[in-house]
């Protein structure tokens, strides 16, 4: 049985603080305008702790404050789709055989992954397109994991000896 209870303000603060330190794992399918080579994949897969400059994306600008945010991509693991996978996505497998890739991306919370893929007209830099040297677009995006420290560590308590001396 699931029991629902009202959370306290303190509990809400604890959850919000824990969210600031969480990482998300995504899986996305990216289409490129040119063929992707092994060297290009190596560049993409070598990403570790990459800092992005992300202006508020155009798609959310009407509801978010226009800010330049620093966000981090912790890692990318990308590969070309197999011929069988390409055939499931399109009936023109010869055109797209070396232009579709699947990427597993781990980023800090708050990173705009769609914009990391295509660059959002220069509003996210660097992006997959600039790293590969070809224009890119994202075809699908799924959250596949969430890494959050839970339960969060308890707040530090004052040393008992010092508190007793002050009384």
N, C-alpha and C positions, 0 to 999 in steps of 0.2 A: 504494500500500500504506500502511496506517495502522500506525504503530509506537507501541506503548504503553510508557510508561516510568513508573517511580515518581517522584513529585515530591518535592523536598526540602522541609523545613520552611520554608526561606527563600522558595522559590517559592510555597508555599501562602500565606505572609504577604503576598507581593506581590499575589497574586490577591485576597485578602481586603481589602487596602488599596484596590485599584482598585475593588472592588465598592461601597465606601462612597461613591464619587463617581459612581456610575452612575445613569442615568435610564432609566425604562421607559416605553414607549408602549403604550397600551391602546386597544382599540375595544370599546365596550359598547352594548348596547341597553337603554334605560331606559323603563319604563312609568310614566306619571304618573296621578294620580287625577283631575286636571282637564285641560282643554285648555291647550296651550302656545301662548302668543302670541309675536309677533315681539319684543316688548319683553323677555319672559322669556328668549328665546334670546340676545338681545344681552347681558343680564346675565351669563348663563353663559359666553358666548364672550369676554367682556371679562376673564376671569380670567387673571391673570399673576402668578406667584410668590405664590400664596395659601398662608398658613400654616394648617394644621389642627391641632387638638387631638384626638388619637385615643387613647382608652382602649383597652386590649386588647379586641378584639372578642369578643362573647359566643360566637361559633362556634369560637373557638380558645382561650378562657379556660382550658379544662381542660388545655392543654398549653403555655401561654405564661404568663410572669410578668405579673401585673396591674400595668401601668404606664401612665402618661400620656405619650404620645410626641408630639413636634412633628414634623410631616411637611409637605412642600410639594407643592402642585399647581402645576406650571410653566405649563401652558396647557390650555385646553379648546377644542375646535372641535366644536360640536354642531349638528345640524339635525334637522328632522322627517323621518321616513321618508316616502318617496313612497307614493302609493296602491298602486302595484304591489308595493312592498316590504311594506307593511302586509298586503296580500292574501296574501303568502307566509307571513306569521307567524300570521294569524288569518283566520277566515271571517266575522268581524264588522267589516269595514273601516270602516263608518260610525261605530261606537262608538269605535274606536281611531285614527281618521285623524289627530287632532291630539293624541294622547296617547302616541305612541311616538317616541322619538328615538334617534338614533345619535350617540354622543359619542366623539371621539378625545381621550384624556387623556394628558398627559405629566406624570409625577410622579417625585419622587426615590424611590430604592429603599427598600423597606420600608413604603410607603404602602398602606394597606388600601383598595383601590378600591371593592370592593363596599359597604363601609361609607361611603365618600365619597358613593356614590349615594343610599343610603337613610337614613344617619344612625345606624343601629344603636341605636335607642331613645335618642338623645341622647348616645351615647358618642363620636360623631365630629361635630365642629363646626368650621366650617360644613360643610354637605353640600349636594348638588344640590337636595334637597327644600327646605332652608331658603333657598337662593338663588333658587329658582323660586317659592317660596311655596305649593307643593303637595306632598303625599306622593308619594314615588317608590319604585320597586323596580327592581332590576336583573334583566333577563331573560337576558342573556348577557354574557360577558366574555372577551376574547382578548388575549393579549400579542402585539403586532404589531411591536415593535421594542425594541432595547436599545442604549443609548448608553453606551459605556464607553471610557475613555482606554486604548488598548492599542497597543503595549506601554506600560506605565507608565514615567515618566521614571526614569532611573537615579538611585540615591541620590547625594546631593552628596558629592563627595570633598574632603578637605582640600586647601588650596592647597599645591602642591608646594614652593614656596619656604619656607613655614613648617615643613613636615615635615622638610625637609633641615636647617633651622637647629636644630631640636630634637635632632638626632642627634649 
